[in-house]
Amino acid sequence: MTGFWSKRQVRTRLGFRTDAELARFFGISRSAVSQWPRDLPIPALRQYILHQCYPALFPAAEASERNSG
């Protein structure tokens, strides 16, 4: 895992089955989440929120890059 998560990866790790659940988690509209491509990284702000809420599940990208180099 590089530290950049797709919508599919986030939903799987959080145990969500729908975009509506993901939207509720972030406090945004379902239509906003539905616009995110399924297999491309989610917006950076949302990745930051995930890292703050679940650092073990979603480690910081910078930490991953430092450990690999």
N, C-alpha and C positions, 0 to 999 in steps of 0.2 A: 504494500500500500504506500503510495507516494505522499499521502496527506491531502490529496485532492479527490473529493468524493462525488460520484454521480448521484443523481436522484435515486436510481435503483439501489445503489450501495447503501445510501442513507436509510431508505425505507426498510431494507433488509436488516440492517444493524439495529434499528430502533423497533423492529417488529411491527411496522405499519404495513397495511395492505393497500391503502388508497392515498391518492394525492390529498384528499380532504383531511386525513389524519395528519399528514405532514404539514399542511397549511395551518391547522389548529396548533400544532407544536410551535411553529414560528410566529403565530399570531398574524398571518397574512391571508389573503383570499385564495380560494382554491384555484381560481383562474390564473393567478400569478404563478402558482406552483405548476400548473399544467403547461405553462409556456417554457418551463425549463426542459431542455433536451434530456431524454432518459439516460443516455450514456455519456454525457459530457459533464464536466464539473459544475456543481451548483454555484451560485454567486458567492463571492468571497466573504461578504458579511455573514451569510448563513453558515459558511464553514467556520467562521470565527465563533459564532454562537454555539455551534455543535461542540467545538473544542472546549469552550467555557463550561458547558453543561455536562459533557461526558469526555473528559480528557483521555481516559483509558481507551474508549472506543474510537475517538477521533483525535489522534495525536497531532501536534502542530507540524505544519509542513517544514518549517525551518529546522526543527529538531530531527526530522527524518533525513533531511539533506545533510546536516552536520554529521550524523552517525554513519552515513554511507560514504562520506568523503574522506 
